[in-house]
Amino acid sequence: MNKDESGSAFPHSNLENRYYAFPADNGLSIRDYFAAKAMQALIVAQSKEMEGIADETHREPEEIVSQFAYFYADAMLEERK
């Protein structure tokens, strides 16, 4: 994807405890994190509306919700600039 991911939401360096050694991980992108948060709200608050849009566009409701979630995520990233 060519969109600006704006870094990681939950990065961590090499972590070790007495049982495991975890390699460094960039974690979830901030864009994906924002999209996941937006998706939760869309599913709860607008599920009937999304079904109507899906019927009109002949797409699955899940596709519509996912697309809207990333629209919101991109708007949140733009607002952070």
C-alpha positions in Angstrom: 0.0 0.0 0.0 1.3 3.5 -0.9 -0.5 5.2 2.0 1.5 6.8 4.8 1.4 4.3 7.7 3.0 6.9 10.0 5.1 4.5 12.0 4.2 1.8 14.5 1.5 1.9 17.1 3.2 -0.6 19.5 6.9 -1.0 18.6 9.3 -2.7 21.0 12.9 -3.6 21.1 14.4 -7.0 21.9 12.7 -8.1 25.1 13.9 -10.9 27.3 12.5 -12.5 30.3 13.5 -15.7 32.1 11.4 -17.8 29.8 11.4 -16.3 26.3 13.5 -13.9 24.1 11.3 -11.8 21.8 12.9 -10.3 18.7 12.4 -6.6 17.9 9.0 -6.0 16.2 7.6 -2.9 14.6 4.1 -3.9 15.8 0.9 -2.7 14.2 1.0 0.4 12.0 -0.7 3.5 13.4 -2.9 3.5 10.3 -4.0 -0.1 11.0 -4.6 0.7 14.7 -6.8 3.7 13.8 -8.7 1.6 11.2 -9.4 -1.1 13.8 -10.7 1.5 16.2 -12.9 3.1 13.6 -14.1 -0.4 12.4 -15.4 -1.2 15.9 -17.4 2.0 16.0 -18.8 1.5 12.5 -19.9 -2.1 13.2 -21.7 -1.2 16.4 -23.2 2.2 15.4 -24.0 1.8 11.8 -24.4 -1.8 10.9 -27.9 -1.3 9.4 -26.7 1.6 7.4 -23.7 -0.3 6.1 -26.0 -3.2 5.1 -28.1 -0.7 3.0 -25.0 0.7 1.3 -23.8 -2.9 0.6 -27.2 -3.7 -1.0 -27.0 -0.6 -3.2 -23.4 -1.2 -4.3 -23.7 -5.0 -4.5 -20.8 -5.5 -2.1 -20.5 -7.4 1.1 -21.1 -5.3 4.3 -17.7 -6.4 5.6 -16.0 -4.8 2.5 -17.9 -1.5 3.1 -17.0 -1.4 6.8 -13.4 -2.1 6.0 -13.2 0.6 3.4 -14.9 3.2 5.6 -12.6 2.2 8.5 -9.5 3.1 6.4 -11.2 6.3 5.3 -11.5 7.3 8.9 -7.9 6.1 9.7 -6.5 8.2 6.8 -8.5 11.2 8.1 -7.0 10.7 11.6 -3.5 10.5 10.2 -4.0 13.7 8.1 -5.3 15.5 11.2 -2.1 14.5 13.1 0.1 16.4 10.6 
